[in-house]
Structure formats: C-alpha cells, structure tokens
Amino acid sequence: MRFIFYGSKHSLEYRACVKQCEKTGCVGDRCFQHCRFSSDGDGVSVDGPWSMQEPLYLQWKQWDCQSECRYHCMLEREEERKTLGDGPIKYHGKWPFRRVFGIQEPVSVALSALNLAMQFHGWLSFFILLYYKLPLRPNRKTYYEFTSLWHIYGLLSMNSWFWSAVFHSRDVDLTEKLDYSSAVALLGYSLILAILRSFNVRDEATKVMVSAPLIAFVTTHILYLNFYKLDYGLNMKVCVVMGVVQLLLWAIWAGVTHHPSRWKLWVVVIGGGLAMLLEIYDFPPYWGFVDAHALWHATTIPLTYIWWSFIKDDAEFGTSNLIKKVK
C-alpha cells in the first residue's frame, strides 16, 4: 500500500504541512524561489507548471508543487521524530530518502548503473567469445545451441537495469510501471531460459511448447499491473516464486551435471538466494541513502560478473562437445 500511516500524530502534522505548503510555497522558513503562486492563495502557480520554473538540470525530473512540498515536509517531520528518538516511517509507501541533485535515491541509481555496465560487459564479452574466438559452422553460425537465448537475456537485463536507474532517479507513475514491467519480463524470461538450459531442450517445437504458457502468464501479469492495478503485494509474490523456481532449477542441475564450471553456478545460486532476502526484508535507509533494496543492487554486481563467466564457460563447453560429435 502506498499510503502514509494516517492514524498517528506525526501523519496529521505531515498532511497539515503539505496542505499549507501547497497554498504558500513554503515549508517553515524555506520557500521555493522557482515557484510563485496566485494572490488568491489557491495554490496555482502563475507561471505554469512548477517543473518549468526549476533550474534546467532539474526540469526533466518534473518536480511539481505537490512533490516538492511532500519531500520537504517529510524531511521536517523526520527531523522532529529524530529529536524525539523515534525511527523513520514510510510516507506514501516509501521510506524517507534524501535527494542529491534532484535524484530521489542516488545510491540505488548509481548501483543500477553499475549493474547495467556489468550486464553490458558480460554480454559483449560473450558476443566476442562466440563470434571471434570460438570456431563457427560453415554457415557462420555458432555451434553453441543456446546463443540466441542468451542474447535476448542480455538485452532484457540491460533494459531492466536501465529502467531501474530511471525509476530510482525519479519515481513517477510511468517510470514505476516501466521498472516493474521490465523486471517481471526479465524474471519470466530467465525462468524460461533456466528450464530450457537445465533440461537441455534443443528441439524448436519443444522450446515453443515450454515457453508459450510462461510468456502468456508474464504478459498477462504485466498488463494487469499496467492497466488494472499496480498490486505491489501480488507482484512481489509473483517475482519471488519465479525467482525461487529458477534458482532451484539451476541448483538441481548444478548438483547432477558434470559441468566444469558448476561451482560458479553454485556461487550465483547461493548468492542470489541470499540477495533475494534483501528484497523481502525491508528496513529504513541508513543516513537517508542506503536501504535493503540498495544493498540488493550492490550484491548483484559481483554475481553478474560470475554469472556471465559461467555463461561463457558453458558456451565453450557446449561448442567443444558439439565439435567432437561432428568429427
């Protein structure tokens, strides 16, 4: 639920602060110089949208009067709670973060960008390995039979981390839906990939039969989130189930296979399982910057490097085995 806890004294003070700010453009002694209101006190800016009165480097984030008032009232209430020895509370379903240059969650943005860079590095090194270092078939196609699947995975991963960085930079309805939809699409596709690789599915018809129902489910869930209800609880359950199932598939496969790089798979499975706990266990941000979600972003950086290292080893292993069969 994205609502403040309205029953408490502090929530009433917060709402009163926001209401007053929207009328005057001020929170305490702090007034926003880039916003001017009409004289009748109706809270309407005389020069148009608040965002167009901000400095140029902040305009693209579209901070409006309401969001500015909420942010500064939140900071004021949190300072009061701190002096009373009380811990942070959530406002509109979000922990109180401190902005840096207009960025709402700077640590999560930086870590999302690093994850994006790691995914790009992994995918690019995978591409170079397959097409420039390993032998190719006479038709210039790779011997490795899961090449296209991993290419799609790389693109979906980079897309997901890109929108994660955008969303944590500025949380609006559009960026939130793009972030959630991209994450669900990546998780759903990763589950399909885990099934196809762990069961060594090579027949195209079988691949379609396995993928079709999962694609239908993921598509339906994304449409539900975007056009019916952005249900955070339901989405968390769906994502956790898809994440746990694919981790179990990889774990079982690592236990029964004789893959030379299975230890890397074990590291990713165990590390990914522990990292998933950070998504489930929620706590307030330290110093207003680092929360459980940011720490999850941090753990995925080394895991991404090891994961792509395993993928490249798998490509070499599969190529070697197929060449031996051909000879």
PyMOL commands that set and color helices and strands:
alter all, ss='L'
color gray80, all
select helices_A, chain A and resi 9-24+50-53+56-59+65-83+106-133+147-169+173-198+204-227+232-256+262-280+292-326
alter helices_A, ss='H'
color red, helices_A
select strands_A, chain A and resi 26-27+30-31
alter strands_A, ss='S'
color yellow, strands_A
deselect
rebuild
show_as cartoon
